[in-house]
Amino acid sequence: MPGLLRGVARTAVIAGTATAVSGRVQRRQAEKYTDRDAQIYADRNAAYQQDVQAQQAPPPPPPPPAAAPAADPIELLKQLADLHSQGILTDEEFSAQKAKVLNS
């Protein structure tokens, strides 16, 4: 029986040593890869932020300025008549401008 007890004790020591070594190796690897995993996470997060910023739509352009309201043809004809009566426009110029106003 002493041989059997010695064999069991030896097996227990070997198994305990193997477990301790295995645990130490796992801790070292975890410490080693923690920094690498943190860097990978930071790189992915930065890439994600860039994608989000790129996908955001630019602000809409300002609306174009409102077009000036069309001049009243009656008022334009009155102004042309005043210019003609003052002698600023000749008969031909007045007729051409009047035709332009009436055709538009």
C-alpha positions in Angstrom: 0.0 0.0 0.0 2.8 2.5 0.6 3.6 2.2 -3.2 0.1 3.1 -4.1 0.0 6.0 -1.7 3.3 7.2 -3.1 1.9 7.0 -6.7 -1.2 8.9 -5.8 0.8 11.6 -4.0 3.1 11.9 -7.0 0.2 12.2 -9.4 -1.4 14.9 -7.2 1.9 16.9 -7.1 2.3 16.6 -10.9 -1.4 17.6 -11.5 -1.1 20.6 -9.1 2.1 21.8 -10.7 0.6 21.5 -14.2 -2.5 23.5 -13.0 -0.3 26.2 -11.5 1.8 26.5 -14.6 -1.2 26.5 -16.9 -2.8 29.3 -14.8 0.4 31.4 -14.9 0.6 31.0 -18.7 -3.0 32.0 -19.1 -2.5 35.1 -17.0 0.6 36.1 -18.9 -1.2 35.7 -22.3 -4.1 37.7 -21.0 -1.9 40.5 -19.9 0.0 40.4 -23.2 -3.1 40.5 -25.3 -5.0 43.1 -23.2 -3.0 46.0 -24.7 -3.3 44.6 -28.2 -7.1 44.1 -27.8 -7.4 47.7 -26.4 -5.6 49.1 -29.4 -7.8 47.1 -31.8 -10.9 48.4 -30.0 -9.6 52.0 -30.1 -8.8 51.7 -33.9 -12.3 50.3 -34.6 -14.0 53.0 -32.6 -12.0 55.7 -34.4 -12.9 54.2 -37.8 -16.6 54.0 -36.8 -16.5 57.7 -35.7 -15.0 58.6 -39.1 -17.7 56.7 -40.9 -20.5 58.4 -38.9 -19.1 61.8 -39.6 -18.7 61.0 -43.3 -22.3 59.8 -43.6 -23.8 62.9 -41.9 -25.4 65.0 -44.6 -23.9 68.4 -45.1 -26.2 71.3 -44.1 -28.7 72.2 -46.8 -27.7 75.1 -48.9 -29.4 78.4 -48.1 -32.6 79.0 -50.2 -32.0 81.1 -53.3 -32.9 84.8 -52.9 -36.5 85.6 -53.9 -36.9 86.9 -57.4 -37.9 90.6 -57.6 -41.5 90.9 -58.3 -42.3 91.5 -61.9 -42.9 95.2 -62.6 -46.4 96.2 -63.4 -46.7 96.9 -67.1 -49.1 99.8 -66.5 -46.5 101.5 -64.3 -43.8 100.8 -66.8 -45.8 102.4 -69.6 -46.5 105.4 -67.4 -42.8 105.8 -66.7 -42.0 105.5 -70.4 -44.7 108.1 -71.2 -43.2 110.5 -68.6 -39.7 110.0 -70.1 -41.1 110.6 -73.6 -43.0 113.7 -72.6 -39.9 115.1 -70.9 -38.0 114.6 -74.2 -35.6 112.0 -72.8 -36.9 109.3 -75.1 -37.4 109.8 -78.9 -40.5 108.5 -80.6 -38.7 105.5 -81.9 -37.2 104.6 -78.5 -40.6 105.1 -76.8 -42.3 102.8 -79.4 -39.6 100.1 -79.1 -39.8 100.1 -75.2 -43.6 100.1 -75.3 -43.6 97.1 -77.7 -41.1 95.3 -75.4 -43.3 95.9 -72.3 -46.5 94.9 -74.1 -44.9 91.7 -75.5 -43.5 90.5 -72.2 
